[in-house]
Amino acid sequence: MSQSIVNSTSKQSYTAEEIQAWLVSNISEMLGVAADEIDIREPLDSYGLDSAQGMALASRAEKLLGCKLSLILLWHYPTIEALSQRLAEDFADSNSETFEF
């Protein structure tokens, strides 16, 4: 994963693949598992991701994307694949500061 994604503080566009790679990296670090053990199509809760970790992940993602995220996204898009696709679409289409429904 490129360092520019991790260290970015400015609002810029990311592809679903870049967001997906960032999510895999952060979730594997958070849960203490190897990144290659994370299946992007498995529900996040199948890895034991709890609500506190979900909030921490959302906070990290807010820093990456430069905007506020609704935690409801983790409920409606419970896999890394679905969540990264939705974030990329919303981020590209949105001028707002919050991703919500």
KOLGU-4560 file (N, C-alpha, C; in nm, 3 decimals, padded with zeros to 5 digits):
<recs>
<n_xx: 00.085 n_yy: -00.117 n_zz: 00.000 ca_xx: 00.000 ca_yy: 00.000 ca_zz: 00.000 c_xx: 00.089 c_yy: 00.122 c_zz: 00.000 mol: A seq: 1 type: MET>
<n_xx: 00.051 n_yy: 00.225 n_zz: -00.074 ca_xx: 00.135 ca_yy: 00.343 ca_zz: -00.083 c_xx: 00.124 c_yy: 00.429 c_zz: 00.041 mol: A seq: 2 type: SER>
<n_xx: 00.235 n_yy: 00.488 n_zz: 00.080 ca_xx: 00.238 ca_yy: 00.574 ca_zz: 00.198 c_xx: 00.154 c_yy: 00.698 c_zz: 00.179 mol: A seq: 3 type: GLN>
<n_xx: 00.136 n_yy: 00.745 n_zz: 00.055 ca_xx: 00.058 ca_yy: 00.866 ca_zz: 00.033 c_xx: -00.087 c_yy: 00.847 c_zz: 00.078 mol: A seq: 4 type: SER>
<n_xx: -00.139 n_yy: 00.727 n_zz: 00.069 ca_xx: -00.275 ca_yy: 00.701 ca_zz: 00.117 c_xx: -00.279 c_yy: 00.707 c_zz: 00.269 mol: A seq: 5 type: ILE>
<n_xx: -00.186 n_yy: 00.643 n_zz: 00.334 ca_xx: -00.186 ca_yy: 00.635 ca_zz: 00.479 c_xx: -00.163 c_yy: 00.771 c_zz: 00.542 mol: A seq: 6 type: VAL>
<n_xx: -00.074 n_yy: 00.851 n_zz: 00.486 ca_xx: -00.035 ca_yy: 00.976 ca_zz: 00.548 c_xx: -00.111 c_yy: 01.097 c_zz: 00.495 mol: A seq: 7 type: ASN>
<n_xx: -00.206 n_yy: 01.077 n_zz: 00.410 ca_xx: -00.278 ca_yy: 01.188 ca_zz: 00.349 c_xx: -00.366 c_yy: 01.260 c_zz: 00.450 mol: A seq: 8 type: SER>
<n_xx: -00.360 n_yy: 01.392 n_zz: 00.447 ca_xx: -00.450 ca_yy: 01.472 ca_zz: 00.529 c_xx: -00.537 c_yy: 01.559 c_zz: 00.442 mol: A seq: 9 type: THR>
<n_xx: -00.510 n_yy: 01.565 n_zz: 00.314 ca_xx: -00.593 ca_yy: 01.646 ca_zz: 00.225 c_xx: -00.699 c_yy: 01.559 c_zz: 00.161 mol: A seq: 10 type: SER>
<n_xx: -00.809 n_yy: 01.623 n_zz: 00.123 ca_xx: -00.920 ca_yy: 01.552 ca_zz: 00.062 c_xx: -00.886 c_yy: 01.525 c_zz: -00.084 mol: A seq: 11 type: LYS>
<n_xx: -00.877 n_yy: 01.398 n_zz: -00.120 ca_xx: -00.852 ca_yy: 01.361 ca_zz: -00.258 c_xx: -00.932 c_yy: 01.236 c_zz: -00.288 mol: A seq: 12 type: GLN>
<n_xx: -00.930 n_yy: 01.195 n_zz: -00.412 ca_xx: -01.010 ca_yy: 01.081 ca_zz: -00.453 c_xx: -00.931 c_yy: 00.952 c_zz: -00.441 mol: A seq: 13 type: SER>
<n_xx: -00.999 n_yy: 00.845 n_zz: -00.399 ca_xx: -00.938 ca_yy: 00.713 ca_zz: -00.389 c_xx: -01.026 c_yy: 00.614 c_zz: -00.463 mol: A seq: 14 type: TYR>
<n_xx: -00.961 n_yy: 00.515 n_zz: -00.523 ca_xx: -01.036 ca_yy: 00.410 ca_zz: -00.590 c_xx: -01.083 c_yy: 00.309 c_zz: -00.485 mol: A seq: 15 type: THR>
<n_xx: -01.178 n_yy: 00.227 n_zz: -00.524 ca_xx: -01.225 ca_yy: 00.122 ca_zz: -00.435 c_xx: -01.110 c_yy: 00.029 c_zz: -00.398 mol: A seq: 16 type: ALA>
<n_xx: -01.021 n_yy: 00.002 n_zz: -00.491 ca_xx: -00.908 ca_yy: -00.087 ca_zz: -00.465 c_xx: -00.812 c_yy: -00.026 c_zz: -00.362 mol: A seq: 17 type: GLU>
<n_xx: -00.789 n_yy: 00.104 n_zz: -00.370 ca_xx: -00.701 ca_yy: 00.171 ca_zz: -00.274 c_xx: -00.763 c_yy: 00.170 c_zz: -00.134 mol: A seq: 18 type: GLU>
<n_xx: -00.893 n_yy: 00.199 n_zz: -00.129 ca_xx: -00.963 ca_yy: 00.196 ca_zz: 00.000 c_xx: -00.964 c_yy: 00.055 c_zz: 00.056 mol: A seq: 19 type: ILE>
<n_xx: -00.987 n_yy: -00.042 n_zz: -00.031 ca_xx: -00.988 ca_yy: -00.183 ca_zz: 00.010 c_xx: -00.853 c_yy: -00.223 c_zz: 00.068 mol: A seq: 20 type: GLN>
<n_xx: -00.744 n_yy: -00.186 n_zz: 00.001 ca_xx: -00.610 ca_yy: -00.219 ca_zz: 00.051 c_xx: -00.585 c_yy: -00.152 c_zz: 00.186 mol: A seq: 21 type: ALA>
<n_xx: -00.629 n_yy: -00.028 n_zz: 00.201 ca_xx: -00.613 ca_yy: 00.044 ca_zz: 00.327 c_xx: -00.693 c_yy: -00.025 c_zz: 00.438 mol: A seq: 22 type: TRP>
<n_xx: -00.817 n_yy: -00.066 n_zz: 00.406 ca_xx: -00.901 ca_yy: -00.134 ca_zz: 00.505 c_xx: -00.838 c_yy: -00.267 c_zz: 00.548 mol: A seq: 23 type: LEU>
<n_xx: -00.791 n_yy: -00.345 n_zz: 00.453 ca_xx: -00.728 ca_yy: -00.474 ca_zz: 00.484 c_xx: -00.608 c_yy: -00.452 c_zz: 00.576 mol: A seq: 24 type: VAL>
<n_xx: -00.525 n_yy: -00.356 n_zz: 00.542 ca_xx: -00.406 ca_yy: -00.328 ca_zz: 00.622 c_xx: -00.443 c_yy: -00.287 c_zz: 00.765 mol: A seq: 25 type: SER>
<n_xx: -00.539 n_yy: -00.196 n_zz: 00.778 ca_xx: -00.577 ca_yy: -00.147 ca_zz: 00.910 c_xx: -00.651 c_yy: -00.253 c_zz: 00.992 mol: A seq: 26 type: ASN>
<n_xx: -00.737 n_yy: -00.328 n_zz: 00.929 ca_xx: -00.810 ca_yy: -00.433 ca_zz: 01.001 c_xx: -00.716 c_yy: -00.544 c_zz: 01.045 mol: A seq: 27 type: ILE>
<n_xx: -00.623 n_yy: -00.582 n_zz: 00.958 ca_xx: -00.528 ca_yy: -00.687 ca_zz: 00.997 c_xx: -00.442 c_yy: -00.641 c_zz: 01.115 mol: A seq: 28 type: SER>
<n_xx: -00.401 n_yy: -00.515 n_zz: 01.113 ca_xx: -00.323 ca_yy: -00.460 ca_zz: 01.225 c_xx: -00.408 c_yy: -00.455 c_zz: 01.352 mol: A seq: 29 type: GLU>
<n_xx: -00.530 n_yy: -00.410 n_zz: 01.339 ca_xx: -00.620 ca_yy: -00.396 ca_zz: 01.453 c_xx: -00.650 c_yy: -00.532 c_zz: 01.518 mol: A seq: 30 type: MET>
<n_xx: -00.668 n_yy: -00.634 n_zz: 01.436 ca_xx: -00.705 ca_yy: -00.765 ca_zz: 01.486 c_xx: -00.586 c_yy: -00.858 c_zz: 01.510 mol: A seq: 31 type: LEU>
<n_xx: -00.468 n_yy: -00.816 n_zz: 01.468 ca_xx: -00.349 ca_yy: -00.897 ca_zz: 01.489 c_xx: -00.344 c_yy: -01.021 c_zz: 01.402 mol: A seq: 32 type: GLY>
<n_xx: -00.394 n_yy: -01.010 n_zz: 01.279 ca_xx: -00.387 ca_yy: -01.122 ca_zz: 01.184 c_xx: -00.315 c_yy: -01.075 c_zz: 01.058 mol: A seq: 33 type: VAL>
<n_xx: -00.261 n_yy: -01.169 n_zz: 00.985 ca_xx: -00.191 ca_yy: -01.136 ca_zz: 00.860 c_xx: -00.292 c_yy: -01.084 c_zz: 00.757 mol: A seq: 34 type: ALA>
<n_xx: -00.249 n_yy: -00.985 n_zz: 00.680 ca_xx: -00.337 ca_yy: -00.925 ca_zz: 00.579 c_xx: -00.389 c_yy: -01.030 c_zz: 00.480 mol: A seq: 35 type: ALA>
<n_xx: -00.307 n_yy: -01.129 n_zz: 00.447 ca_xx: -00.350 ca_yy: -01.230 ca_zz: 00.351 c_xx: -00.452 c_yy: -01.328 c_zz: 00.409 mol: A seq: 36 type: ASP>
<n_xx: -00.478 n_yy: -01.319 n_zz: 00.540 ca_xx: -00.583 ca_yy: -01.400 ca_zz: 00.602 c_xx: -00.719 c_yy: -01.331 c_zz: 00.600 mol: A seq: 37 type: GLU>
<n_xx: -00.722 n_yy: -01.205 n_zz: 00.555 ca_xx: -00.847 ca_yy: -01.130 ca_zz: 00.550 c_xx: -00.912 c_yy: -01.152 c_zz: 00.414 mol: A seq: 38 type: ILE>
<n_xx: -01.033 n_yy: -01.204 n_zz: 00.416 ca_xx: -01.112 ca_yy: -01.224 ca_zz: 00.295 c_xx: -01.205 c_yy: -01.103 c_zz: 00.280 mol: A seq: 39 type: ASP>
<n_xx: -01.188 n_yy: -01.029 n_zz: 00.173 ca_xx: -01.264 ca_yy: -00.906 ca_zz: 00.153 c_xx: -01.413 c_yy: -00.930 c_zz: 00.136 mol: A seq: 40 type: ILE>
<n_xx: -01.452 n_yy: -01.055 n_zz: 00.114 ca_xx: -01.594 ca_yy: -01.088 ca_zz: 00.095 c_xx: -01.661 c_yy: -01.142 c_zz: 00.221 mol: A seq: 41 type: ARG>
<n_xx: -01.583 n_yy: -01.160 n_zz: 00.326 ca_xx: -01.637 ca_yy: -01.209 ca_zz: 00.454 c_xx: -01.687 c_yy: -01.091 c_zz: 00.537 mol: A seq: 42 type: GLU>
<n_xx: -01.798 n_yy: -01.108 n_zz: 00.609 ca_xx: -01.845 ca_yy: -01.000 ca_zz: 00.697 c_xx: -01.738 c_yy: -00.967 c_zz: 00.802 mol: A seq: 43 type: PRO>
<n_xx: -01.723 n_yy: -00.838 n_zz: 00.829 ca_xx: -01.621 ca_yy: -00.795 ca_zz: 00.926 c_xx: -01.642 c_yy: -00.857 c_zz: 01.062 mol: A seq: 44 type: LEU>
<n_xx: -01.767 n_yy: -00.877 n_zz: 01.101 ca_xx: -01.791 ca_yy: -00.936 ca_zz: 01.233 c_xx: -01.746 c_yy: -01.082 c_zz: 01.242 mol: A seq: 45 type: ASP>
<n_xx: -01.724 n_yy: -01.147 n_zz: 01.128 ca_xx: -01.674 ca_yy: -01.284 ca_zz: 01.130 c_xx: -01.529 c_yy: -01.289 c_zz: 01.179 mol: A seq: 46 type: SER>
<n_xx: -01.462 n_yy: -01.174 n_zz: 01.177 ca_xx: -01.325 ca_yy: -01.166 ca_zz: 01.229 c_xx: -01.322 c_yy: -01.121 c_zz: 01.374 mol: A seq: 47 type: TYR>
<n_xx: -01.439 n_yy: -01.100 n_zz: 01.432 ca_xx: -01.446 ca_yy: -01.057 ca_zz: 01.571 c_xx: -01.434 c_yy: -00.907 c_zz: 01.588 mol: A seq: 48 type: GLY>
<n_xx: -01.453 n_yy: -00.833 n_zz: 01.480 ca_xx: -01.448 ca_yy: -00.687 ca_zz: 01.488 c_xx: -01.567 c_yy: -00.638 c_zz: 01.570 mol: A seq: 49 type: LEU>
<n_xx: -01.538 n_yy: -00.576 n_zz: 01.684 ca_xx: -01.646 ca_yy: -00.529 ca_zz: 01.770 c_xx: -01.679 c_yy: -00.382 c_zz: 01.742 mol: A seq: 50 type: ASP>
<n_xx: -01.777 n_yy: -00.329 n_zz: 01.814 ca_xx: -01.822 ca_yy: -00.193 ca_zz: 01.787 c_xx: -01.714 c_yy: -00.089 c_zz: 01.819 mol: A seq: 51 type: SER>
<n_xx: -01.636 n_yy: -00.111 n_zz: 01.923 ca_xx: -01.529 ca_yy: -00.017 ca_zz: 01.956 c_xx: -01.423 c_yy: -00.016 c_zz: 01.846 mol: A seq: 52 type: ALA>
<n_xx: -01.390 n_yy: -00.133 n_zz: 01.793 ca_xx: -01.294 ca_yy: -00.141 ca_zz: 01.684 c_xx: -01.352 c_yy: -00.080 c_zz: 01.557 mol: A seq: 53 type: GLN>
<n_xx: -01.483 n_yy: -00.097 n_zz: 01.537 ca_xx: -01.550 ca_yy: -00.034 ca_zz: 01.423 c_xx: -01.542 c_yy: 00.117 c_zz: 01.430 mol: A seq: 54 type: GLY>
<n_xx: -01.560 n_yy: 00.171 n_zz: 01.550 ca_xx: -01.550 ca_yy: 00.316 ca_zz: 01.569 c_xx: -01.407 c_yy: 00.363 c_zz: 01.545 mol: A seq: 55 type: MET>
<n_xx: -01.309 n_yy: 00.287 n_zz: 01.591 ca_xx: -01.169 ca_yy: 00.323 ca_zz: 01.568 c_xx: -01.135 c_yy: 00.319 c_zz: 01.420 mol: A seq: 56 type: ALA>
<n_xx: -01.187 n_yy: 00.217 n_zz: 01.351 ca_xx: -01.165 ca_yy: 00.204 ca_zz: 01.207 c_xx: -01.228 c_yy: 00.322 c_zz: 01.133 mol: A seq: 57 type: LEU>
<n_xx: -01.350 n_yy: 00.359 n_zz: 01.171 ca_xx: -01.417 ca_yy: 00.473 ca_zz: 01.107 c_xx: -01.338 c_yy: 00.602 c_zz: 01.131 mol: A seq: 58 type: ALA>
<n_xx: -01.285 n_yy: 00.617 n_zz: 01.250 ca_xx: -01.206 ca_yy: 00.737 ca_zz: 01.282 c_xx: -01.080 c_yy: 00.744 c_zz: 01.195 mol: A seq: 59 type: SER>
<n_xx: -01.013 n_yy: 00.632 n_zz: 01.180 ca_xx: -00.894 ca_yy: 00.627 ca_zz: 01.094 c_xx: -00.933 c_yy: 00.657 c_zz: 00.949 mol: A seq: 60 type: ARG>
<n_xx: -01.044 n_yy: 00.601 n_zz: 00.904 ca_xx: -01.089 ca_yy: 00.623 ca_zz: 00.766 c_xx: -01.126 c_yy: 00.770 c_zz: 00.744 mol: A seq: 61 type: ALA>
<n_xx: -01.184 n_yy: 00.834 n_zz: 00.845 ca_xx: -01.216 ca_yy: 00.977 ca_zz: 00.834 c_xx: -01.089 c_yy: 01.058 c_zz: 00.810 mol: A seq: 62 type: GLU>
<n_xx: -00.981 n_yy: 01.022 n_zz: 00.877 ca_xx: -00.854 ca_yy: 01.092 ca_zz: 00.858 c_xx: -00.801 c_yy: 01.069 c_zz: 00.717 mol: A seq: 63 type: LYS>
<n_xx: -00.814 n_yy: 00.948 n_zz: 00.669 ca_xx: -00.769 ca_yy: 00.917 ca_zz: 00.533 c_xx: -00.849 c_yy: 00.995 c_zz: 00.430 mol: A seq: 64 type: LEU>
<n_xx: -00.981 n_yy: 00.989 n_zz: 00.441 ca_xx: -01.069 ca_yy: 01.047 ca_zz: 00.339 c_xx: -01.093 c_yy: 01.196 c_zz: 00.358 mol: A seq: 65 type: LEU>
<n_xx: -01.068 n_yy: 01.245 n_zz: 00.478 ca_xx: -01.085 ca_yy: 01.388 ca_zz: 00.504 c_xx: -01.229 c_yy: 01.431 c_zz: 00.521 mol: A seq: 66 type: GLY>
<n_xx: -01.315 n_yy: 01.340 n_zz: 00.562 ca_xx: -01.455 ca_yy: 01.373 ca_zz: 00.585 c_xx: -01.514 c_yy: 01.277 c_zz: 00.688 mol: A seq: 67 type: CYS>
<n_xx: -01.625 n_yy: 01.316 n_zz: 00.746 ca_xx: -01.691 ca_yy: 01.236 ca_zz: 00.850 c_xx: -01.766 c_yy: 01.120 c_zz: 00.787 mol: A seq: 68 type: LYS>
<n_xx: -01.754 n_yy: 01.002 n_zz: 00.850 ca_xx: -01.823 ca_yy: 00.882 ca_zz: 00.803 c_xx: -01.934 c_yy: 00.846 c_zz: 00.900 mol: A seq: 69 type: LEU>
<n_xx: -02.045 n_yy: 00.802 n_zz: 00.847 ca_xx: -02.153 ca_yy: 00.750 ca_zz: 00.929 c_xx: -02.122 c_yy: 00.605 c_zz: 00.963 mol: A seq: 70 type: SER>
<n_xx: -02.130 n_yy: 00.570 n_zz: 01.091 ca_xx: -02.103 ca_yy: 00.432 ca_zz: 01.132 c_xx: -02.205 c_yy: 00.334 c_zz: 01.076 mol: A seq: 71 type: LEU>
<n_xx: -02.318 n_yy: 00.384 n_zz: 01.033 ca_xx: -02.422 ca_yy: 00.298 ca_zz: 00.974 c_xx: -02.370 c_yy: 00.228 c_zz: 00.847 mol: A seq: 72 type: ILE>
<n_xx: -02.267 n_yy: 00.287 n_zz: 00.786 ca_xx: -02.209 ca_yy: 00.224 ca_zz: 00.667 c_xx: -02.155 c_yy: 00.085 c_zz: 00.697 mol: A seq: 73 type: LEU>
<n_xx: -02.099 n_yy: 00.066 n_zz: 00.817 ca_xx: -02.046 ca_yy: -00.066 ca_zz: 00.853 c_xx: -02.158 c_yy: -00.169 c_zz: 00.867 mol: A seq: 74 type: LEU>
<n_xx: -02.276 n_yy: -00.123 n_zz: 00.900 ca_xx: -02.392 ca_yy: -00.211 ca_zz: 00.913 c_xx: -02.446 c_yy: -00.249 c_zz: 00.775 mol: A seq: 75 type: TRP>
<n_xx: -02.461 n_yy: -00.149 n_zz: 00.690 ca_xx: -02.519 ca_yy: -00.173 ca_zz: 00.557 c_xx: -02.421 c_yy: -00.234 c_zz: 00.457 mol: A seq: 76 type: HIS>
<n_xx: -02.292 n_yy: -00.214 n_zz: 00.480 ca_xx: -02.188 ca_yy: -00.267 ca_zz: 00.392 c_xx: -02.088 c_yy: -00.343 c_zz: 00.478 mol: A seq: 77 type: TYR>
<n_xx: -02.124 n_yy: -00.464 n_zz: 00.521 ca_xx: -02.047 ca_yy: -00.535 ca_zz: 00.624 c_xx: -01.919 c_yy: -00.604 c_zz: 00.577 mol: A seq: 78 type: PRO>
<n_xx: -01.891 n_yy: -00.600 n_zz: 00.447 ca_xx: -01.767 ca_yy: -00.661 ca_zz: 00.398 c_xx: -01.673 c_yy: -00.551 c_zz: 00.350 mol: A seq: 79 type: THR>
<n_xx: -01.546 n_yy: -00.582 n_zz: 00.347 ca_xx: -01.447 ca_yy: -00.486 ca_zz: 00.298 c_xx: -01.475 c_yy: -00.452 c_zz: 00.153 mol: A seq: 80 type: ILE>
<n_xx: -01.510 n_yy: -00.552 n_zz: 00.075 ca_xx: -01.538 ca_yy: -00.530 ca_zz: -00.067 c_xx: -01.653 c_yy: -00.432 c_zz: -00.086 mol: A seq: 81 type: GLU>
<n_xx: -01.764 n_yy: -00.457 n_zz: -00.017 ca_xx: -01.882 ca_yy: -00.370 ca_zz: -00.032 c_xx: -01.857 c_yy: -00.231 c_zz: 00.024 mol: A seq: 82 type: ALA>
<n_xx: -01.793 n_yy: -00.224 n_zz: 00.139 ca_xx: -01.767 ca_yy: -00.095 ca_zz: 00.203 c_xx: -01.673 c_yy: -00.009 c_zz: 00.119 mol: A seq: 83 type: LEU>
<n_xx: -01.566 n_yy: -00.068 n_zz: 00.069 ca_xx: -01.470 ca_yy: 00.010 ca_zz: -00.010 c_xx: -01.534 c_yy: 00.060 c_zz: -00.139 mol: A seq: 84 type: SER>
<n_xx: -01.618 n_yy: -00.022 n_zz: -00.201 ca_xx: -01.687 ca_yy: 00.020 ca_zz: -00.323 c_xx: -01.780 c_yy: 00.138 c_zz: -00.294 mol: A seq: 85 type: GLN>
<n_xx: -01.858 n_yy: 00.126 n_zz: -00.186 ca_xx: -01.951 ca_yy: 00.234 ca_zz: -00.149 c_xx: -01.877 c_yy: 00.363 c_zz: -00.116 mol: A seq: 86 type: ARG>
<n_xx: -01.770 n_yy: 00.353 n_zz: -00.038 ca_xx: -01.693 ca_yy: 00.473 ca_zz: -00.002 c_xx: -01.634 c_yy: 00.540 c_zz: -00.125 mol: A seq: 87 type: LEU>
<n_xx: -01.581 n_yy: 00.461 n_zz: -00.217 ca_xx: -01.523 ca_yy: 00.518 ca_zz: -00.339 c_xx: -01.630 c_yy: 00.587 c_zz: -00.422 mol: A seq: 88 type: ALA>
<n_xx: -01.747 n_yy: 00.525 n_zz: -00.435 ca_xx: -01.857 ca_yy: 00.585 ca_zz: -00.511 c_xx: -01.906 c_yy: 00.713 c_zz: -00.444 mol: A seq: 89 type: GLU>
<n_xx: -01.930 n_yy: 00.705 n_zz: -00.313 ca_xx: -01.978 ca_yy: 00.823 ca_zz: -00.241 c_xx: -01.876 c_yy: 00.934 c_zz: -00.242 mol: A seq: 90 type: ASP>
<n_xx: -01.751 n_yy: 00.898 n_zz: -00.225 ca_xx: -01.646 ca_yy: 00.998 ca_zz: -00.219 c_xx: -01.634 c_yy: 01.070 c_zz: -00.353 mol: A seq: 91 type: PHE>
<n_xx: -01.644 n_yy: 00.994 n_zz: -00.462 ca_xx: -01.634 ca_yy: 01.053 ca_zz: -00.596 c_xx: -01.753 c_yy: 01.142 c_zz: -00.628 mol: A seq: 92 type: ALA>
<n_xx: -01.873 n_yy: 01.103 n_zz: -00.581 ca_xx: -01.996 ca_yy: 01.173 ca_zz: -00.615 c_xx: -02.035 c_yy: 01.283 c_zz: -00.517 mol: A seq: 93 type: ASP>
<n_xx: -01.975 n_yy: 01.285 n_zz: -00.400 ca_xx: -02.021 ca_yy: 01.370 ca_zz: -00.292 c_xx: -01.939 c_yy: 01.498 c_zz: -00.277 mol: A seq: 94 type: SER>
<n_xx: -02.009 n_yy: 01.608 n_zz: -00.252 ca_xx: -01.942 ca_yy: 01.731 ca_zz: -00.217 c_xx: -01.962 c_yy: 01.759 c_zz: -00.069 mol: A seq: 95 type: ASN>
<n_xx: -02.038 n_yy: 01.672 n_zz: -00.001 ca_xx: -02.068 ca_yy: 01.694 ca_zz: 00.140 c_xx: -01.951 c_yy: 01.647 c_zz: 00.226 mol: A seq: 96 type: SER>
<n_xx: -01.958 n_yy: 01.680 n_zz: 00.353 ca_xx: -01.855 ca_yy: 01.642 ca_zz: 00.448 c_xx: -01.889 c_yy: 01.513 c_zz: 00.522 mol: A seq: 97 type: GLU>
<n_xx: -02.005 n_yy: 01.452 n_zz: 00.496 ca_xx: -02.045 ca_yy: 01.331 ca_zz: 00.565 c_xx: -02.105 c_yy: 01.233 c_zz: 00.465 mol: A seq: 98 type: THR>
<n_xx: -02.065 n_yy: 01.106 n_zz: 00.474 ca_xx: -02.125 ca_yy: 01.001 ca_zz: 00.394 c_xx: -02.242 c_yy: 00.947 c_zz: 00.475 mol: A seq: 99 type: PHE>
<n_xx: -02.363 n_yy: 00.965 n_zz: 00.428 ca_xx: -02.480 ca_yy: 00.913 ca_zz: 00.499 c_xx: -02.581 c_yy: 00.868 c_zz: 00.396 mol: A seq: 100 type: GLU>
<n_xx: -02.688 n_yy: 00.808 n_zz: 00.446 ca_xx: -02.796 ca_yy: 00.764 ca_zz: 00.359 c_xx: -02.904 c_yy: 00.869 c_zz: 00.356 mol: A seq: 101 type: PHE>
</recs>
